[in-house]
Amino acid sequence: MAIAIDQRIANELSVAPTSVKAAVTLLDEGSTVPFIARYRKEATGGLTDEQLRTLEERLAYLRDLEDRRKTILESVSEQGKLTDELAAQIQDADTKARLEDLYLPYKPKRRTKAQIAREAGLEPLADALWHDPTLDPEQTAAGYVNPEVDINDLTSALNGARAILTERFSEDADVIGQLRERMWSRGRLVSTVRDGKEADGKKFSDYFDFAQGFDKLPSHRVLAMLRGEKEEVLSLTLEPGETEEDVAAYEAIIASHFGIHDQGRAADKWLAKCVSWAWKTRIIVKLGVDVRMRLWNKAEDEAVAVFAGNLRDLLLAAPAGQHVVMGLDPAYRTGVKVAVVDATGKVVDTAAVFPHQPQNQWDKALATLATLAQKHDVDLIAIGNGTASRETDKLAAELVKALPAAKLKKIMISEAGASVYSASAYASRELPSLDVSLRGAVSIARRLQDPLAELVKIDPKHIGVGQYQHDLTDAKLTRSLDAVVEDCVNAVGVDLNTASVPLLARVSGISESIAGNIVAWRDENGKFPDRKTLLKVPRLGPKAFEQAAGFLRVPQGTNPLDTSAVHPEAYPVVERILAATGGGIETVIGNSAKLQSLKPADFADETFGVPTVSDILLELDKPGRDPRPEFTTASFADGVEKMSDLKPGMILEGVVTNVAAFGAFVDVGVHQDGLVHISAMANTFISDPRQVAKPGDVVKVKVQSVELERKRISLTMRLDEPEPDQRPAGKPQQRSREGQPQRRQGRGNPNDGRQRGSSSGGAMAEALRRAGLTD
């Protein structure tokens, strides 16, 4: 009997069914994941936002499964073929694949050879030979020759019987499921270059003669090979096994399942040929489609997870905070656009300088930047990492040296999506007096001050921290990235009186239209004095207030609690705490000693349990605390400014610019990011680079090798590891334990031929673009 959805999800998450049931009820009532995770811990038993996201995804899948199950049961019943046994199997099917396997024999389809054979009266012949192999096939078939139904001879009769058995063998749910799992665990994907495509497809050279097991293939390799196939450079073959014996085993499994054995009986060889025919013409084709889809889905899921993880790290990167920032949006011919924003993000000055070719006004540009820096007391310089970023970084370095008293710091900033923002309707409303070309510089400067507040103005897909994102299903990617943005915004909290419409629209319970109403009310009436005033905003009702209030902050408002993450519904708990301590809110907030002496259980009741009270006490200790790390910058080594300055063995400090499934890209200050392969990220085995590093981290790395012509820098985070030419004999470099690819002779290239670099799409996006693997 099928397990109820709530129970099944509870089993998968290893949590109580009551927790799942409560979460499902809250989701169905319109509550958001951030709200449930933060303010309904008693109901859900403390399910985290990650668990709730998984629950939400599985709930949608299992409900779709139930709808499909109902449709299939109705279809088979209408055909008059629904037996008790089949109904039980359909009810017990726990995946869509299993459900479709069971439905396949009953699924309406085009008129097949098997159907034609049955109409010609050949099914008794097929059944007779299958159930009694002692019968002679030709002698038995003689009784079924019938020219009136186009069965003119023995061959036609036996071919018709074979078609019936082939369909029967290839539509058995149990055997297909067994063979599918065998092929997944024992088969491999083989890639070869198409004739004459060696030169044009050089970017795919690592896959010209490549093979690796399906269950060992990492997502980036699958996506790379599928891209190569799409561009008609590679030919992909899905092999069920590496040897003839492996392949023969599949036919043996089919024969055994249907009780077919070669015992020297008259029909044994004919039945064996039917099995072989079914395998070669139907089953292997179906399994190939299934395995290819499974490969794609697995690779896509992993790629989406990489994108989502990197986006989360980027959004939660340390904000520089309230500093005066000069944003530089580099370009050659059209010049470097300059925008200076004050500590609040307000634009106070703009300019355009032309230090690069063809104008080459280097000194004039330097003078202009120096004047702006001194005029506005600039603290930080944010440089977009797109075209001409390397040369502009040199310009900024000269500016820093020219103004030592200013103690300027320069930071390279990803400008991915800046052009999208610049031309957006929101940018036109936000910066109406600025030319489109200057808005990008403003965005770059503000990203340094507060990455989260600025990046929410851009569609997450355009932020450029994914791999092969243009090959991914748009709906799946959007759903995942939107969830990440929502979680990040609500984890940090939003200033109700300064937040933009895009930022407010990511707050739990607030739609874009309501966010617009909030800003319109604020523009007309001034700052919100407290949270409860939100209820005066048009179309913001009690439900939206419930969902949003705890994530909105009102600094310097009439109620000190409105600066915290304590939800207004829990203010009575704070009143009980104040009564117990005998002081006012001002004497309690931030008083760690007093708060730590309190026992949460003393203030819990039927509505607010110990988990909520514990959260309240933590908030009172550090109200409105920001979960993001402190802002730091890497100190690049003096005298190391270009790739040719790098030498193997150098230990440098750098900033992680991006993380992929195969490693991390690190900026060490030479205008070209280096790659730390996953096998060189830690002294112990890791399966995910993000276990060790994430975008924005300041890390120490050692230079392993430098290829100037190919613009490749190989780095390691295992600082005690000797250089390749110094490694003792018999001590090979440690590699990742991931399943290694194999060529027909020998191993594949562990670096997968990836280029490194910085660009408008981030370091990894540039690497993939140079390799021809991004759009």
C-alpha positions, 0 to 999 in steps of 0.5 A: 500500500502506498505511503501517505505523502506526509509520512514519505517526506518525513521518512526522507527528511528523518523528521516527525510526520507531525512536523511535516504535516504542520509545514504542509498546512502552513505552506498551503495556507500561504506561509513562506519558507522563511516565515515558517523556518523563523517563526513557526518552530514549535509547529514544525519541530524546528525544521530549517529553511533548507529542510523546508525547501526540500519538503516544498520541492518533494511535496510538489513532486509527490502531488504530481505523482498522485495526480498522474497515478489517478489518471493512469488508474482511470485510463486502465480501468476504462480499458477494462484491464485493471486487475487487483494486482495491477492496481496494487502495483500502481498504488505502490509505485513510488517514482514517476519512472516506475509509474510510467513503466507500469502504464506502458503496456496500456498507454494509447499508442500508434498502431504497432507491429505487435498490434497488427500481429494480434489483429491477424490472430498471431497471439496464440502462436506467440503464447504457444511457443513461449509456454511450450518450447518443445513445439517446433516453430515452423510446424506450429506457425503453419496453422497460422498462415492466412493470406486474407490478413496478409500472413502469406508464409511461415516467415510472416507468421513467426515475425508477427509472433516475435513482434508480440513477444518483443513488445511484451518483453520490452514493456514489463515494468519489473525487468525494465526497472532492473535493466535500467538500474544495471545500465546506470551502474555498469554502463558508460558514456563514450564520446568521440570527435566527428570526422573533420571536426578536430580543428573547429572543435578544439575546445572540446578536445578533452572529449575527443576520445573519452569514456566514463561510467554514468554514475561517476560523471560529474555534472560539468563533464556531462554538460560539456559533452552534451554541448559538444554534441549539440554543436555537432563536434562530438558523437555520444554513445551510451554503452550498457557495459565495457565488454561483450560479456557485460552486454550479454548479461542483459539478454540473460536477465531478460531470458531468465525473467521470462523463463526462457532457457536453452535446453535443446528444445525445438523453440529454445533458439527461436525464443532466444532470438526473440529476446535478442531482438527485443533487446537490440531493437526496443529495450536498449533504445528505451534504456538509452533514452531513460539514462540520457534523461537521467544524466541530464537531470542529474547534471542539471540538478547539480549545476543548478545547485552550484549556481544557487550555492554561489549566488547565496554566497555572493548575496551574503558576501560581507558588505563594505558598509557606509563608505564613500565609494568610487565605481569604475565601469571599464571599457576601451573605446567608450572610456571608463565610466566613473560614479562616486556614491556617498556612504548612503549610496547616493550619487554625488558625482560622475565622469568619463575618462579615456585612459585606454586605446584609442584615446590613451589619455592616461595622465588626464584620466588619473588626474580626473580620478584623483580630483574626484577622490580628494573632493569626496573623500573616497575610501574605496574603489570598486572596479568592474571586472569586464572588458579593460578591467586589467588595464583599469585596475592598473590605473587604480593602482597608480591612483592609490600610489599617487594619494598615499594619505587617502589610504585608498583600497581598490577591489575588483567587483563582478559587473555581471548583470550591471548592463541589464540593470542599467537599461532596466525600467527600475534603473530609469526610475531610480537614476532618471538623470543619469545616462544608461552608460553611467548607471553601471558604474553606480551599480558597481559602487553600490555592490561593494557597499551592500551586495545584497541590496544592489544585486536584488535589482537584477534577475538572478540568472544575469548575475553570472555565477553558474556553470552552463546556465544557458543549457539549463531549464529556465523554470527550474533555474529561476525557481531555485535562484528565486528561493535563494534570494528570498532566503538571503534577504529574509535572513539579513532583514530589510530596513523598511525606510530605505529599502528599494522596491526590488528588495522589499519585493523579496521580503516574505509575504510582500509582492512587487505591487505591495512593495511599490505601495510601501515605497509610495506611502513612504514617499508621500508620508515620510518614514514609517515610525513603527512596524504596525503603520505598515497596515496603512499601506494599501493592499497590505492586509493582516496575512501579508503583515504576519508574513513580513513584519519580522523581517522588516526593521525600523531603526530609530523608530518609536518601538526599539523592538522594531529594530530586531527580528522579534515578531510583533506577535511575540511582543507580549513575551518580551513584556513578560521578560521585562516584568521579570527583570524589573527594568525597561526595554533599554536596560535589557537590550544588549545586556548579555549578562542579564539575558543569559541568566534567564531561562527560556522555559520560564517565559514559554506558553502554549503559543510561544515555546522554548525555541521561540523564546530562545530566539527572542533572548538572542535577538534582545542580546544583539538586536538586528544582528547581520549574519554576514561576515565582516568586510575584509580585502586581500593584500596582494603581494608587492611586485606581483602585478602580472602573470609573468611575475608569478613563480612556482612555489610563491605563497600569495593571498587572494580572493575567491571569485567563483566556485565550480564543481571542479574547483575554485577560481582565485584572484591573486592580483595579476589580472587573471584568475588562477584555478585551485582544482578540487584535488588541491583544495584540502589535505583530506578528500572533499566532494564539494569545493564549497566545503572549503571556499566560497566567493568572496573568501580571502585565502592563501594559495601556492602557485603550482604552475603558470602557462603564459601562452594559454593564460593558465594559473594553477594554484593549490591551497595545500601550502605544505605540498612540494612543487611538482618537480620537487615531489619525492619519487613514488609520491604522486600528487593526490587527486580527487576520489571522484570517478576518473574519466578514461580514454580508450587508452589511458586517463583523461585530462583532469583540468578538462581544458578549462581556461581561466579569466575575469569577465562580465560574467565572473571568472568562471563564466569567462573561463567557459566562454573562452572555452566556447562552452557558454552562450 
